[in-house]
Amino acid sequence: MTDFAAARHNMVESQVRVNAVTDSRVIDAMSSVPRERFVPMSRQSLAYMDEDVPVGEGGAPRFLMEPRVFAKLAQLAAVGPDDLVLDVGCGTGYSTAVLSRLAGTVVALESDGDLAARAGATLSDLGVDNAVVVAGPLNEGYAKQAPYDAIFLNGSVGVIPEAFKSQLKDGGRLVAVVGDGISGRARLFVRSGDSLSSRDAFDANIKPLPGFQAEESFVF
């Protein structure tokens, strides 16, 4: 039987800390969230591996982001304890559980109804009471609760849809891996008035989110 507590400790020590993740709040959150609860039982032994773990059954393939990239993106987002965060493509809810320990409130957006239901149930079981899971197209964001202090994208995207700009507060941050799933760069976008600036942060190759094709969106 897998010792998940030991596996979680090893993940943090060998995949997170050694990759320039120094934010103690991110480290503490990832040390406390049981990642194995967010993957199918048949794959729980893979939950702490340093790779993307499949979580979806049928439809568009969905994955739990590899710990190294997830931790670096979470640190890049610089989420504060009073922040309102939009978690795009929450899947089974792992990212939401971690972000809920960093933020004041998390709105978790998921397009797959089955995954959204699983996320809501697991988060409830774990006593997460400052997050809500909502259903809808990922590339449209969730304007109903906007504007957000931070937007977190759970997968690589070809481009950032224009809709996300208007859903950020002035000074708000969006973090995403922009690329084709084979090669990509993590980028930080910051809204300042009516403009959105960006900078590259680090190389990252993770699985893509559905619905972010270049012909449907704009690059900022």
Secondary structure as GFF3:
##gff-version 3
##sequence-region A 1 220
A	DSSP	alpha_helix	4	11	.	.	.	ID=ss1
A	DSSP	pi_helix	12	16	.	.	.	ID=ss2
A	DSSP	three_ten_helix	17	19	.	.	.	ID=ss3
A	DSSP	alpha_helix	24	32	.	.	.	ID=ss4
A	DSSP	three_ten_helix	35	38	.	.	.	ID=ss5
A	DSSP	three_ten_helix	41	46	.	.	.	ID=ss6
A	DSSP	beta_strand	53	54	.	.	.	ID=ss7
A	DSSP	beta_strand	63	64	.	.	.	ID=ss8
A	DSSP	alpha_helix	67	77	.	.	.	ID=ss9
A	DSSP	beta_strand	84	88	.	.	.	ID=ss10
A	DSSP	alpha_helix	94	100	.	.	.	ID=ss11
A	DSSP	beta_strand	105	110	.	.	.	ID=ss12
A	DSSP	alpha_helix	113	125	.	.	.	ID=ss13
A	DSSP	beta_strand	131	135	.	.	.	ID=ss14
A	DSSP	three_ten_helix	138	140	.	.	.	ID=ss15
A	DSSP	three_ten_helix	143	145	.	.	.	ID=ss16
A	DSSP	beta_strand	148	157	.	.	.	ID=ss17
A	DSSP	alpha_helix	163	166	.	.	.	ID=ss18
A	DSSP	beta_strand	168	179	.	.	.	ID=ss19
A	DSSP	beta_strand	184	192	.	.	.	ID=ss20
A	DSSP	beta_strand	195	203	.	.	.	ID=ss21
A	DSSP	three_ten_helix	214	216	.	.	.	ID=ss22
###
